[in-house]
Amino acid sequence: MSSGYDGRMADSQSSVMITGGAGFIGSTLVRQWLEHERERVVNFDKLTYAGLPESLEEAAEHPMYTFVHGDVAEPAAVAGTLLEHRPTTILHLAAESHVDRSISEPPLFAQTNVLGTCVLLDAATKYWHSLAGKQREAFRFVLISTDEVFGSAAPGEHFTTSSPLRPSSPYAASKAAAEHFAQSFAHTYGLPLLIVNPTNHYGPRQFPEKLIPKMILAAAAGEPLMLYGDGLHERDWLNVEDGCRGIRAVARRGIPGKRYLLGSGKCLTNREVVNAICDCLDERLGNKESTRLIAAVADRPGHDRRYAVESAAPELQWQPEVPFNEGIVQTVEWYLENTSWIDAATASLG
Ligand SMILES: NC(=O)c1ccc[n+]([C@@H]2O[C@H](COP(=O)([O-])OP(=O)(O)OC[C@H]3O[C@@H](n4cnc5c(N)ncnc54)[C@H](O)[C@@H]3O)[C@@H](O)[C@H]2O)c1
């Protein structure tokens, strides 16, 4: 039997609304929720280039799963979905998520990540106010933010729940603005809000524009591995299965009003990550020294040097389980085997 909620309602009649469930993290979360939680899952997604129905093939057949094609910035679509499906929890992941795109197209990030979040918060608050008794008590709004809202960490520094928001990129600024709106709804209307700040995720079904899949596919094809600047930017890489277990723990056991930082606890430079990918490919494909393909390119403007978080929150009873050296082997293997998914991702760019 599934774990359900600790002290909160969860049965086959209640439901969770996941926005952005056709994306990288969202599709893993949908799959985990259907497998482990006793609830219907409503996936609300606009299916932008980053949202792929191919990532949801298993879920699509599940009797507890519903897909709603919609835009979080459209008030009527959001309100209608809430009234029809009456979720106990909203897990808000829908976003424009690629930092490079935010540098070339900032207004799109304000539209989806700021306005979209505000529209969803507004509809969620009105819906929550319409609930009564246990349903109202059980309701939670979980905002999936990012560790990038804190800006660049100094050497040895780890962001904590009280670190100030100092976003550097338009992407991070849009996520910080979404957080401010969410906090204002908690403060003004009492919305039971939890904020999650996860570190960089990696794993299967991540759109190939992101560092790890991009490098895997380029190295497998024998193409240059374009590494920004000196490649010594540090990130804490969290396996997507661990990240989604963490989000579920926040939804089940998190305390409304609190912020939760989720990370693996270990930082790697981009160069170390690319070296690890090259080693996997040399081993798997019998390639020779794939690292020779590494080519330094001009650094990204405003590129944060380092992200690192302290993710201690005993009430979650969560800790990451997948070491990077195992997760990266599984991830490389997945990208080598799932060529039809890669074709679908490439086609969705038009
Ligand atoms: N990937 C990471 O490493 C990472 C790390 C920390 C936080 N996050 C956050 O986690 C969330 C998910 O990230 P991801 O990497 O899975 O993103 P993704 O880009 O893979 O997926 C985003 C999803 O949101 C959907 N979407 C976009 N605009 C929408 C709209 N207006 N209405 C409805 N749906 C819309 C897309 O169709 C897609 O399915 C984001 O909020 C992101 O900021 C991601």
The ligand as a Gaussian input file, in Angstrom:
#p B3LYP/6-31G(d) Opt

LIG

0 1
 N       15.925000      21.229000     -13.915000
 C       16.555000      21.676000     -12.852000
 O       17.736000      21.384000     -12.649000
 C       15.833000      22.533000     -11.839000
 C       16.501000      22.856000     -10.657000
 C       15.825000      23.624000      -9.709000
 C       14.538000      24.042000      -9.948000
 N       13.922000      23.730000     -11.110000
 C       12.530000      24.163000     -11.308000
 O       11.751000      22.992000     -11.411000
 C       10.675000      23.186000     -12.331000
 C       10.704000      22.128000     -13.399000
 O       11.948000      22.216000     -14.088000
 P       12.237000      21.288000     -15.348000
 O       13.694000      21.236000     -15.525000
 O       11.457000      20.035000     -15.226000
 O       11.616000      22.195000     -16.500000
 P       11.275000      21.805000     -18.013000
 O       11.658000      22.994000     -18.835000
 O       11.833000      20.480000     -18.371000
 O        9.686000      21.655000     -18.020000
 C        8.832000      22.748000     -17.848000
 C        7.406000      22.271000     -18.101000
 O        6.514000      23.383000     -17.875000
 C        5.598000      23.439000     -18.958000
 N        5.172000      24.838000     -19.120000
 C        5.946000      25.893000     -19.530000
 N        5.195000      27.005000     -19.577000
 C        3.950000      26.667000     -19.162000
 C        2.745000      27.378000     -18.977000
 N        2.664000      28.694000     -19.247000
 N        1.645000      26.727000     -18.519000
 C        1.705000      25.396000     -18.247000
 N        2.822000      24.649000     -18.425000
 C        3.925000      25.288000     -18.873000
 C        6.361000      22.922000     -20.165000
 O        5.492000      22.489000     -21.192000
 C        7.159000      21.782000     -19.535000
 O        6.403000      20.594000     -19.512000
 C       10.822000      24.606000     -12.846000
 O        9.952000      25.434000     -12.099000
 C       12.270000      24.953000     -12.586000
 O       12.421000      26.339000     -12.385000
 C       14.549000      22.986000     -12.068000

